[in-house]
Amino acid sequence: MHVLVVELDDHEVLLPATLCPSIMLFASGGATLIQDDRSELAVEKFFLRGPMMTPSLVRYAPRTLTVSVCFRPGMLQQAMGIKVAGMTGTALNFHDLVDQDKVNRFLLAIDNQTDIQQIVAMFQDFLLTILDHRPQSSLGAAFLAAHKKIFFPLLELTEYFGIGERQLERRVRDNFGVTLRDVRRIVRFGFSLPHIIKPGLAWGDLTQIAQDTGYYDQAHMHREYVELAGIPPDQLRQKIASQDQSFWIYRMPGEDFVKAFILVD
């Protein structure tokens, strides 16, 4: 996907669950991950993060500049030769993934650079030397391309892809790092978000949105939003409307928002 550049200054951010692995660089500043007991875990300067099925609360240091890129779901193994199933819910320091001298030279060059455009160009150039970015077919891409069938019964999905139920479940986990059920949860969350954050939404509209985007009812949507975003849909709307910086990710421009949350073309 596109490179995302974000400047953050001494505040907490609640990041939702995602199927997309990502590479993140702290060009300046840094961050700590706030855990359930409010203890803090320092985040690496340059790391690969796997798919996350729970929200993450992150505190960013003053004058932090992050540069990151997300992989489309199912593309990590092709790009880096890493099995995504072993990355779910975890992050790996880039020194453990790529030649350490190469990483050190890159980070030293970043530390000596202050121009954001130059930092982004250096980040892109580095990734082009380590990632396999040749177009290839995969079950992950085919699965997302068939997104209208994602919520079909399992038997119909196996008939569509021409493989058995166990093989489909195994290949979904191999490509996405999570179960078919969790893929459906994330896709449903992404489908519903544009409707949830639309201005002028009335309270009664939530029930209709839930029905239109694959939830059983509004209570089902409420529960999954808490599990995936860390906050119910009605409260999420209030936070976005109030310009709360902790929810900046939901205010990304249209195309970036679609790529981050909808996941399918």
BAVOMAR-442922 format. One record per residue: residue in three letters; x, y, z of N, C-alpha, C, CB in turn. Coordinates in steps of 0.001 Angstrom, whole numbers, plus 500000, padded with zeros to 6 digits. Glycine has a CB too. Layout:
<sites>
ALAXYZXYZXYZXYZ/...
</sites>
This chain:
<sites>
MET500839498816500000500000500000500000500885501249500000499045499997501222/HIS500259502436500039501015503681500052501767503858501366500086504865499816/VAL502862504606501302503591504969502517502763505991503288505013505536502181/LEU502657505785504598501899506677505473502873507411506388500841505886506306/VAL502830508739506373503686509570507216502805510298508221504519510582506362/VAL503119510150509507502297510759510554503203511435511573501393509699511243/GLU502863512673511902503548513408512964502661513398514198503881514872512523/LEU503199512910515308502448512770516553503228513436517681502175511270516878/ASP502494514006518624503177514791519649502611514528521040503079516272519325/ASP503230513605521745502950513404523161501476513139523464503405514599523931/HIS500901512129522828499546511739523204499322510254522913498508512598522453/GLU498237509730523471497901508329523293496997508152522070497221507774524557/VAL497177507003521399496368506664520229495834505256520406497193506786518911/LEU494537505074520130493921503753520196493790503216518775492527503808520909/LEU494639502245518433494673501683517081493793500440517020496127501343516659/PRO492947500331515999492059499168515904492781497919515414490902499475514980/ALA492114496785515548492622495524514994492747495648513484491693494335515366/THR493640494864512910493838494907511459494381493581510947494791496049511079/LEU494005493234509718494575492063509047495892492390508371493598491510508023/CYS496201493675508234497348494101507433498643494104508243497096495488506859/PRO499617493260507907500948493424508497501515494771508051501904492248508082/SER502426495321508836502983496628508469504440496738508891502166497759509108/ILE505167497573508162506537497941508518506493499368509022507527497790507298/MET507026499609510220506989500952510781508377501396511198506036501012511970/LEU508661502659510901509922503296511272509625504547512082510769503641510015/PHE510301504684513216510268505939513962511462506765513500510299505695515525/ALA511191507712512601512272508560512108512742509519513194511820509342510868/SER511851509855514112512203510640515301511204510300516391512209512186515000/GLY511566510616517629510676510288518739510621508795519000509284510809518465/GLY509465508330519422509298506915519739507934506691520368510417506422520682/ALA507716505476520870506416505146521436506547504019522440505427504765520335/THR505539503905523294505416502771524203504024502180524052505686503195525678/LEU503945500872524179502675500163524124502127500053525544502840498752523471/ILE500932500575525760500313500546527086499510499262527206499405501801527324/GLN499874498432528165499243497141528322498034497236529257500250496123528851/ASP497310496123529393496054496138530145496225496608531585495441494763530139/ASP497383496325532177497615496736533567498228498130533663498522495732534263/ARG498251498860532515498803500212532377500328500255532438498239501099533454/SER500981499105532493502434499095532352502777499408530893503040497712532794/GLU503995499869530638504367500306529300505547499495528769504707501797529303/LEU505453499150527495506485498371526827507037499209525681505926497003526313/ALA508347499460525694508956500291524656508813499636523283510439500544524972/VAL508488500437522277508341499961520906509675500150520176507184500717520168/GLU510051499156519360511308499228518617511292500407517641511562497909517859/LYS512476500862517246512584501977516305512138501583514903514014502490516263/PHE512420500344514500512154499893513133511717498442513228513420500057512196/PHE510464498159512852509946496818513116508872496418512110509385496741514527/LEU508634495109512074507542494520511300506480494070512282508035493325510407/ARG505252494540512067504143494148512935503205493237512178503386495381513463/GLY502782492151512809501864491216512176500423491659512315502033489839512764/PRO499485490865511784498066491167511960497725491231513455497186490103511244/MET496784492104513804496371492272515192494860492079515292496788493669515732/MET494424491218516183492994490983516342492432491681517570492717489502516425/THR493233492482518227492763493297519347493291494716519157493225492700520725/PRO492616495719519716493110497096519596494373497305520425492028498093520034/SER495158498310520045496408498620520744496374500075521201497647498356519829/LEU496699500296522474496802501659523009498284502021523053496137501777524444/VAL498649503079522319500048503455522154500240504898522607500501503276520681/ARG501291505144523377501637506508523778502859506958522980501912506594525318/TYR502717508047522245503791508570521409504538509689522128503234509075520072/ALA505850509682521970506700510696522593506533512035521864508189510247522580/PRO506964513126522487506910514420521808507716514410520508507428515521522733/ARG507182515123519506507842515311518210508203513972517547509105516158518388/THR507234513074517550507426511778516907507025511854515434506611510686517633/LEU507860511275514586507561511160513157507609509679512787508573512001512284/THR506493509135512335506448507732511920506290507638510409505295506989512628/VAL506977506663509829506852506346508406506547504852508335508173506726507584/SER505459504510507682505058503102507676504437502715506343504075502821508812/VAL504366501422506123503677500892504949503000499588505354504669500670503750/CYS501769499418504914501018498198505202501049497268503998499562498529505588/PHE501062495974504271500904494976503222499422494657503080501729493689503535/ARG498981494443501864497634493917501714497573492539502376497225493839500208/PRO496442492203502999496328490893503638496680489771502674494921490688504178/GLY497475488837503146497852487693502328499132487866501538496765487385501398/MET499762489068501602500917489357500761502270489274501486500761490717500174/LEU502273489104502797503527489168503549504510488076503155503244489077505024/GLN504039486852502989504963485760502699505649485967501357504228484422502712/GLN504907486450500362505535486724499073506574487831499202504478487109498031/ALA506228488887499936507090490068499998508358489827500806506330491229500590/MET508251489047501906509397488907502798509765487466503122509127489632504062/GLY508993486504502605509296485114502898508983484726504330510731484841502613/ILE508103485483504982507747485241506379506322484724506447507903486530507229/LYS506094483645507171504755483095507322503955483960508290504813481629507816/VAL502876484513507794502110485461508584501462484793509798501046486116507722/ALA501207483485509728500580482788510852501430482880512115500337481323510495/GLY502744482997511945503623483128513103503815484548513567504942482542512798/MET503189485509512860503365486923513184502152487542513866503676487691511934/THR501033486837513910499799487419514432499973487843515891498639486418514304/GLY499671489104516158499745489626517518501146489927518002499121488670518442/THR502127489927517101503513490146517520504188491184516624504303488820517491/ALA505378491593517036506204492496516232507649492026516319506067493982516716/LEU508394492204515225509790491777515174510680492956514797509973490618514169/ASN511776493111515538512772494123515218513352493825513835513895494164516299/PHE513541494874513028514052494658511673515461494092511679514028495956510890/HIS516206494295512753517542493703512849517481492174512841518245494191514118/ASP516322491615513230516170490165513252515655489617511925515234489762514369/LEU515384490499510967514780490083509711515689490282508509513508490827509496/VAL516534491294508567517368491697507437518800491846507940516851493033506787/ASP519770491749507033521180491919507384521378493124508303522029492080506116/GLN521982492901509476522072493947510487522889495145510018522673493388511751/ASP523965494903509294524768496021508800523955496895507847526034495504508096/LYS523171496270507021522332497010506082521308497867506825521619496044505125/VAL520695497286507844519722498028508648520400499178509388519021497090509651/ASN521574498919509963522281499963510714522662501139509819523537499385511372/ARG523114500851508599523465501931507671522237502765507318524099501359506392/PHE521127502081507119519886502785506797519452503674507959518773501783506451/LEU519453503140509166519013503917510326519949505091510609518922503020511557/LEU521244504901510395522189506006510579521902507124509582523644505511510422/ALA521606506758508344521280507768507339519990508499507700521153507122505952/ILE519016507762508243517755508385508670518002509366509811516734507308509106/ASP518845508977510766519137509839511921519793511154511496520045509103512912/ASN520484511129510371521176512331509890520341513147508908522478511941509234/GLN519069512777508763518202513462507802517027514117508530517688512470506723/THR516677515332508159515551516033508778514431516349507800516029517305509408/ASP514719516266506507513704516566505504512767515365505349514364516929504145/ILE511473515594505551510518514488505548510447513806504187509138514987505949/GLN510467514575503126510405513968501798511615513076501535510314515052500726/GLN512774513500501996513975512687501833513894511416502670515216513491502216/ILE513338511544503868513173510364504729512261509346504057512600510767506113/VAL511153509811503489510222508913502800510899508255501600508964509680502348/ALA511655509023500835512357508470499672513368507406500099513067509591498889/MET514096507651501177515068506681501677514366505412502166515906507298502812/PHE513241505591502826512436504462503316511976503601502137511205504970504130/GLN511450504239501113510990503498499934512145502775499243510303504447498946/ASP513261503460499083514411502846498413514903501630499184515548503864498254/PHE514934501735500506515377500606501322514440499411501139515446501009502810/LEU513137499665501178512180498569501049512264497909499678510765499074501294/LEU512514498707498640512619498132497299513794497171497167512749499236496274/THR514798497318498034515953496422497980515725495125498755517177497128498522/ILE514716495084499620514531493895500456513226493162500213514606494279501888/LEU512255493796499553510950493178499360510807492629497945509839494183499650/ASP510100491516497824509738490978496517508407491615496127509646489398496537/HIS508445492560495196507234493304494849506725492930493457507501494807494921/ARG507130491760492956506626491313491654505168490871491772507496490157491101/PRO504319491214490810502916490772490844502836489249490803502122491380489662/GLN502097488681491733501888487240491761500478486968492257502943486531492660/SER499943485820491878498622485432492358498773484695493678497881484552491315/SER497732484753494504497739484036495781496309483827496227498548484808496863/LEU496119482894497144494777482688497676494309483933498412494742481466498612/GLY495248484626499099494861485833499820494250486858498891496055486432500534/ALA494908487090497750494382488061496790493061487575496199495405488318495667/ALA492985486293495869491756485752495299490611485812496298491973484316494840/PHE490929485573497560489896485582498597489315486982498760490469485083499937/LEU490183487999498796489697489370498936488974489835497676490855490313499251/ALA489436489374496518488760489738495277487337489182495240489556489232494071/ALA487129488073495930485798487454495997485063487883497262485913485918495950/HIS485277489154497655484783489597498953483269489474499112485188491014499178/LYS482528489511498017481076489376498133480685487978498592480404489694496798/LYS481618487033498477481334485658498886481909485334500261481886484686497859/ILE482611486278500884483276486002502149482295485506503208483988487248502646/PHE481072486014503168480106485658504208479202484500503792479258486864504559/PHE479519483869502661478763482692502249479045481544503228479127482281500786/PRO478140480586503319478422479394504132479711478716503682477252478399504054/LEU480367478048504602481670477440504330481613476489503143482172476699505559/LEU480547475712503029480431474752501930480438475465500582479150473917502078/GLU479736476589500484479706477333499226481074477936498908478645478439499289/LEU481793478365499932483139478895499712484081477817499190483694479488501005/THR483994476620499766484875475537499314484570475153497875484733474311500225/GLU483300475181497500482929474872496121483453475948495173481399474740495989/TYR483413477207495601483879478303494758485384478189494506483546479659495407/PHE486163477857495555487616477779495412488085476388494981488285478161496719/GLY487186475413495000487535474083494534488438473315495472488181474178493219/ILE488333473562496784489133472840497776488229472445498940490337473709498273/GLY488718471515499780487940471041500909487887472037502052488497469748501399/GLU487003471774503023486815472701504140488086472871504968485686472218505031/ARG488736471757505320489951471848506136491063472567505392490423470455506552/GLN491167472287504100492208472940503304491935474438503202492291472311501895/LEU490671474819503031490335476244502964490687476937504270488844476436502647/GLU490293476337505394490590476939506693492103477072506899489969476100507827/ARG492851476031506509494299476059506672494936477131505792494893474692506346/ARG494461477237504554495051478214503643494659479646504016494627477915502209/VAL493485479824504575493114481153505088494056481545506218491636481170505583/ARG494308480617507143495225480925508242496642481164507729495225479788509271/ASP497073480382506744498413480571506184498563481938505521498719479470505174/ASN497501482423504879497573483684504138497293484907504998496605483655502995/PHE496416484766505974495992485919506769496465485871508221494497486022506741/GLY496902484712508676497365484600510050496266484419511063498143485788510403/VAL495007484387510608493863484237511504492874483273510872493191485611511799/THR491825482947511609490805482028511114489867482731510135490006481437512283/LEU489104481950509403488093482495508505487105483362509288487350481357507768/ARG486747482928510470485814483719511298486382485108511569485523482996512639/ASP487677485182511887488282486478512183488431487339510932489638486283512838/VAL488709486717509778488729487483508528487371488137508314489093486571507318/ARG486314487375508535484965487912508362484700489056509343483919486801508549/ARG485168488920510557484949489973511558485611491286511126485499489530512934/ILE486859491194510662487583492405510260486951493033509011489070492079509996/VAL486570492204508035485955492730506816484617493393507147485756491601505773/ARG483845492778508015482550493353508426482753494694509133481789492374509356/PHE483752494759509984484104496005510676484454497093509655485295495774511653/GLY485265496727508648485647497702507627484476498168506786486697497120506734/PHE483588497244506441482407497617505658481513498597506420481606496367505283/SER481404498429507717480476499245508508481041500618508857480111498517509781/LEU482362500753508936482974501992509414482557503244508636484457501858509358/PRO482590503238507289482212504463506578480809504945506933482303504239505087/HIS479911504004507225478544504381507600478492504927509029477600503174507463/ILE479301504321509900479307504730511306479822506152511469480158503773512134/ILE480857506514510714481486507829510913480875508916510036482972507738510632/LYS479863508560509232479235509548508352478533510622509187478226508863507390/PRO478719511900508877478050512975509621476529512875509506478521514345509115/GLY475839513328510555474385513392510513473683512082510785473961513888509206/LEU474402511088511271473793509788511552472883509888512768474877508713511780/ALA471689509363512668470754509339513789470936508060514594469300509460513291/TRP470505508086515859470682506933516737470066505673516140470071507213518102/GLY468854505786515593468184504615515061468853504036513834466785504950514739/ASP469744504817513203470421504340511988471393503204512278471166505487511319/LEU471868503101513516472843502059513851472279500659513623473289502204515303/THR470991500490513918470372499186513709470381498812512235468941499181514246/GLN470056499775511380470037499515509944471440499240509417469417500695509198/ILE472426499999509904473815499778509482474257498371509861474760500830510120/ALA473928497958511072474294496612511520473719495559510582473803496367512958/GLN472454495701510215471813494721509338472408494755507931470306494976509272/ASP472736495946507447473236496087506075474674495625505902473127497518505641/THR475447495553506987476879495241506856477267493894507469477696496333507502/GLY476260493037507700476574491651508051476483491275509510477903491353507604/TYR476079492205510374475899491868511785474500491291512002476122493117512683/TYR474363490473513039473048489912513343472090491006513810473165488815514414/ASP472626491915514636471815493004515167472753494067515735470816492491516258/GLN472195495130516312473021496214516822473892495766517992472147497377517246/ALA473380494853518824474169494358519954475414493607519465473308493438520847/HIS475255492847518375476390492132517781477439493127517285475916491225516617/MET476997494188516612477926495209516123478617495906517287477189496238515250/HIS477874496243518329478442496883519525479557496015520110477340497134520590/ARG479289494719520263480256493803520875481531493702520035479632492410521054/GLU481378493582518722482566493422517882483360494726517771482164492939516488/TYR482707495865517826483446497131517831484296497239519093482476498333517732/VAL483761496849520207484535496879521463485729495936521351483641496481522684/GLU485524494765520778486597493781520652487677494216519655486019492444520229/LEU487290494888518575488223495207517497488747496643517534487562494961516180/ALA487910497578517988488316498985518025488537499494519437487280499838517343/GLY488090498719520433488261499144521819487212500117522292489595499754521994/ILE486163500350521486485163501356521814483882501067521034485690502783521503/PRO482693501266521636481442501029520911481260502021519763480253501118521868/PRO480447501672518764480296502540517585479769503932517898479381501891516601/ASP478815504063518830478281505388519136479334506270519800477053505269520038/GLN480149505694520683481216506469521318482334506797520329481785505705522515/LEU482600505891519400483603506157518373483201507381517548483786504922517457/ARG481931507463517193481438508625516453481697509921517227479935508474516161/GLN481422509895518522481615511081519353483082511486519410481088510832520763/LYS483966510504519534485401510796519608485901511411518296486196509509519929/ILE485455510870517176485881511397515878485360512819515692485385510486514728/ALA484097513043516054483498514369515892484168515409516765482024514318516208/SER484692514999517915485323515938518848486773516241518483485262515385520255/GLN487254515655517379488640515839516932489654515283517938488917517321516691/ASP489236514281518706490137513633519664491323513042518897489388512520520485/GLN492547513473519264493743513030518545494008511537518678494938513789519038/SER493430510908519688493633509475519870492991508658518749493074509038521211/PHE492111509301517962491374508591516915491649509186515543489877508623517205/TRP492878509688515358493246510320514083493126509365512905494663510855514157/ILE493331508079513162493366507115512064492035507048511321493731505738512590/TYR490935507365512021489613507325511393489321508587510580488539507139512454/ARG490217509568510656490019510813509906490980510919508721490200512019510829/MET491550509808508306492427509824507133491627510201505886493110508446506941/PRO492293510800504883491608511122503623490975509885503001492588511758502630/GLY489977510108502152489143509039501620489866507818501101488333509568500555/GLU490814507990500169491482506838499566492318506080500598492369507289498400/ASP493024506817501462493831506165502494492938505414503479494696507200503240/PHE491782506006503812490843505346504716490358504031504114489647506268505023/VAL489994504063502845489503502857502175490572501775502173489067503175500734/LYS491807502126501841492876501140501785493166500546503157494134501766501214/ALA493018501366504214493329500896505565492244499988506124493530502073506492/PHE490981500278505786489894499583506468489037498673505586489020500580507102/ILE488850499032504323487916498240503509488565496964503019487415499056502317/LEU489878497023502680490703495845502354490402495216501013490533494813503403/VAL489263495528500422488908494909499146488621496010498133487677493959499299/ASP488798495675496859488552496648495792487071496703495453489371496299494538/
</sites>
